Amino acid sequence: MAEFSPPNLLSHIVNEDTVHLTGIDFETPRVLLARGKDFKADIVIGADGLKSVCREALLGWKDPPRLTGDLAYRVTVSGSEMRKHANLQDLVESPAINFWMGPDSHVVGYLLKGGDLYNIVLACPDNLPELDPRLKELPYLASGAAMAVEDGYCLGRLLSYISSRSQLPDILTIYEALRKARTTRVVKQSSHYQQIFHIHDGPRQEERDRQLAEFNEEPYEGYPNKWRDPVFREWLWGYDVNVEVEKAWAKYEKGQFPLIVGGFRSRL
């Protein structure tokens, strides 16, 4: 438990091994636990993963993870061991993100830890039995963790500006405006990338390969390799969450942010 001032905010750190979240009372608000006391709060952040109890409580129906149809295998190989093999040396001596694309499958490889490890991911059709554990999201832009970090920083920064509890609804409105469109685009583009990677042999595959080869040095907006698309790459990697939060808050303080309830006028 930690207290921060000003203003006073209280946070609870709960050991997941000793409690089980069963639901949320949105009116209080209050987190309902299977064992131990329930927790009341000014705001509940439902960041409890793929099998989210919070999401189901908000929606009002069961919302289990949906399979994507793909399965990812991952292995890391010692960079020093790879250097011992002439046909592998270029992969570790010339840092790059390497793709091998094929029908319904692809392999991506890149260096980690300054060249000490080579990370290899094989994505292929998911034919495991239903009960086997597996990742149920598309990782083709390798941006899921980055979006989570941006989300957390954005919300934390907005909460740092707060001067009254009455501003909490506005904080959440600003947060949604800043984050929903961006994260939704990442999800959709990742799904689109799957289609580009897994084209079956034929005219479309040949045209994809032609564009990749012919315009590798001068990629354009819409280039099949999203990480080299100059417009999308700037949007994805050039984003500064701190700048966006400051711009949004400045607009809010002027009373110009849409769909707020007017908490900018509040004072403790």
C-alpha positions in Angstrom: 0.0 0.0 0.0 1.3 3.4 -0.9 0.0 7.0 -0.5 0.9 9.9 -2.8 0.3 13.6 -2.2 -1.0 16.0 -3.4 -3.7 15.0 -4.0 -4.1 11.9 -1.9 -4.4 8.7 -3.9 -4.4 5.2 -2.4 -3.3 2.1 -4.3 -3.5 -1.5 -3.1 -1.0 -4.2 -4.2 -2.7 -7.6 -4.0 -1.0 -10.9 -4.1 -2.7 -12.8 -7.0 -1.9 -16.2 -5.3 -4.2 -15.4 -2.4 -7.2 -13.8 -4.1 -9.5 -14.4 -7.1 -11.3 -11.6 -8.8 -15.0 -12.5 -9.3 -16.4 -9.2 -10.5 -16.7 -5.4 -10.3 -19.4 -3.2 -8.7 -19.3 -0.2 -11.1 -21.6 2.0 -9.0 -19.3 2.1 -5.9 -16.8 1.3 -7.6 -15.6 -1.9 -5.9 -13.6 -4.9 -6.8 -15.2 -8.2 -5.7 -12.9 -10.9 -4.5 -13.6 -14.6 -3.9 -11.6 -14.5 -0.6 -10.8 -11.6 1.7 -12.3 -8.2 1.8 -13.5 -6.4 -1.3 -11.6 -3.3 -2.4 -13.3 0.1 -2.9 -11.6 2.7 -5.1 -12.2 5.9 -7.0 -11.1 4.2 -10.2 -10.6 0.5 -11.1 -8.2 -0.3 -13.9 -9.1 -3.5 -15.6 -5.8 -4.7 -17.0 -6.2 -8.4 -16.2 -5.2 -9.9 -19.5 -6.8 -12.2 -22.1 -9.1 -14.0 -19.7 -10.3 -10.7 -18.2 -12.9 -10.8 -15.5 -13.1 -7.0 -15.8 -13.9 -7.0 -19.5 -16.7 -9.5 -19.0 -18.1 -7.6 -16.1 -18.1 -4.4 -18.3 -19.7 -6.1 -21.3 -22.2 -8.1 -19.3 -21.5 -11.4 -21.0 -18.8 -14.1 -21.4 -15.9 -12.9 -23.6 -13.3 -15.6 -23.7 -10.2 -15.3 -25.9 -10.8 -16.1 -29.6 -8.4 -18.2 -31.5 -6.7 -16.5 -34.4 -5.9 -19.6 -36.3 -2.2 -19.1 -36.0 0.4 -20.6 -33.7 3.8 -19.2 -32.9 6.9 -21.2 -31.9 9.9 -19.2 -30.5 13.5 -20.2 -30.1 16.7 -18.2 -29.2 20.1 -19.2 -30.5 23.5 -18.2 -29.2 25.0 -15.5 -31.4 28.5 -16.8 -30.7 27.5 -20.3 -31.8 26.0 -19.0 -35.0 29.3 -17.2 -35.8 31.0 -20.6 -36.0 29.0 -21.5 -39.1 29.9 -19.7 -42.3 26.3 -19.9 -43.7 24.9 -18.2 -40.5 27.5 -15.5 -39.9 25.8 -12.9 -42.0 22.6 -13.1 -39.8 24.6 -12.0 -36.8 27.2 -9.8 -38.4 24.7 -7.7 -40.4 21.9 -6.8 -38.0 18.5 -6.9 -39.7 15.0 -8.2 -39.3 14.8 -11.2 -41.7 11.6 -12.7 -43.0 11.0 -16.0 -44.7 7.5 -16.1 -46.1 5.4 -19.0 -47.3 1.8 -20.3 -47.7 0.0 -19.9 -44.3 3.4 -19.6 -42.5 6.4 -17.4 -42.0 9.6 -17.2 -40.0 11.1 -14.0 -38.6 14.6 -13.7 -37.1 16.4 -10.8 -35.5 19.2 -10.1 -32.9 18.7 -9.6 -29.2 21.0 -8.4 -26.4 23.4 -6.6 -28.7 24.0 -9.6 -30.9 24.4 -12.2 -28.1 21.1 -13.9 -29.0 19.3 -14.6 -32.3 15.5 -14.7 -31.9 13.6 -16.9 -34.3 9.8 -17.1 -34.4 7.9 -19.5 -36.6 4.2 -18.7 -37.2 2.1 -21.4 -38.7 -1.5 -22.8 -38.6 -2.7 -23.7 -35.2 -3.5 -27.4 -35.1 -3.1 -28.0 -31.4 -5.9 -29.5 -29.3 -8.3 -26.8 -27.8 -7.0 -27.4 -24.2 -3.3 -26.8 -25.0 -2.1 -23.3 -23.9 -1.0 -20.9 -26.6 -0.8 -17.2 -27.4 -4.2 -16.1 -28.7 -3.1 -12.8 -30.4 -1.4 -11.8 -33.6 2.2 -10.6 -33.0 3.0 -9.6 -36.5 3.9 -6.0 -35.8 5.7 -7.0 -32.6 4.0 -4.0 -30.9 1.7 -5.5 -28.3 4.0 -4.9 -25.4 4.8 -1.4 -26.7 1.1 -0.5 -26.8 0.8 -1.8 -23.2 3.6 0.4 -22.1 2.2 3.4 -23.9 -1.2 2.7 -22.3 0.2 2.6 -18.8 2.3 5.7 -19.2 -0.5 7.6 -20.7 -3.0 6.8 -17.9 -0.3 7.4 -15.2 0.6 10.8 -16.7 -3.0 11.9 -16.9 -3.6 10.9 -13.3 -0.5 12.9 -12.3 -2.3 16.1 -13.4 -5.4 15.5 -11.4 -6.4 18.1 -8.8 -9.9 16.8 -7.9 -11.6 13.4 -7.8 -14.3 15.0 -9.9 -11.9 15.1 -12.8 -11.7 11.3 -13.0 -14.4 10.9 -15.6 -12.7 13.5 -17.8 -9.3 11.7 -17.3 -10.9 8.5 -18.7 -12.5 10.3 -21.6 -9.1 11.8 -22.6 -7.4 8.5 -22.1 -9.8 6.7 -24.4 -9.5 9.5 -27.0 -5.7 9.2 -27.0 -5.4 5.4 -27.0 -8.4 3.6 -28.6 -7.9 4.7 -32.2 -4.1 4.0 -32.0 -4.3 0.5 -30.4 -7.2 -0.5 -32.7 -5.2 0.4 -35.8 -2.2 -1.7 -34.5 -4.5 -4.7 -34.1 -6.0 -4.3 -37.5 -2.7 -3.7 -39.2 -1.3 -6.8 -37.5 -4.1 -8.9 -38.9 -3.5 -7.3 -42.3 0.2 -8.2 -42.1 -0.8 -11.8 -41.5 -2.5 -11.8 -44.9 0.6 -10.3 -46.6 3.0 -12.8 -45.0 0.9 -15.9 -45.7 -0.2 -15.5 -49.3 -0.2 -18.8 -51.2 2.0 -19.3 -54.2 0.6 -17.6 -57.3 0.2 -14.2 -59.0 -0.5 -12.3 -55.7 2.6 -13.8 -54.1 4.7 -13.0 -57.1 3.5 -9.4 -57.1 4.2 -9.0 -53.4 7.7 -10.4 -53.9 8.2 -8.1 -56.9 7.3 -5.0 -54.9 9.4 -6.0 -51.9 12.5 -6.5 -54.1 12.0 -3.6 -56.5 11.2 -0.9 -53.9 13.4 -2.2 -51.0 15.6 0.9 -51.2 12.8 3.4 -51.8 9.7 2.0 -49.9 6.4 3.9 -50.3 3.2 4.3 -48.3 1.5 0.9 -48.4 4.8 -1.0 -49.0 4.2 -4.7 -48.1 6.8 -4.6 -45.4 5.1 -2.4 -42.8 8.3 -1.8 -40.9 9.8 -0.1 -44.0 6.6 1.8 -45.0 7.9 5.3 -44.3 4.4 6.7 -43.4 3.3 3.8 -41.2 6.7 3.4 -39.6 6.7 7.1 -38.6 3.2 6.7 -37.2 4.1 3.6 -35.2 7.6 4.4 -34.0 7.6 8.2 -34.1 4.7 8.5 -31.7 5.6 10.4 -28.5 3.0 9.5 -25.9 4.3 12.3 -23.5 3.8 15.0 -26.2 0.3 13.7 -27.0 -0.7 13.7 -23.3 0.6 17.2 -22.8 -1.3 18.5 -25.9 -4.5 16.8 -24.8 -4.2 18.2 -21.2 -3.5 21.7 -22.5 -6.7 21.5 -24.6 -8.6 20.1 -21.6 -7.5 23.0 -19.3 -8.9 25.4 -21.9 -12.2 23.7 -21.7 -11.9 22.6 -25.3 -11.7 18.8 -25.1 -14.8 17.0 -26.5 -17.2 14.8 -24.5 -15.9 15.9 -21.0 -18.2 16.7 -18.1 -16.4 19.9 -17.1 -14.1 18.6 -14.3 -11.4 21.1 -15.5 -13.2 23.7 -13.5 -12.9 21.7 -10.3 -10.6 22.3 -7.4 -10.0 20.4 -4.2 
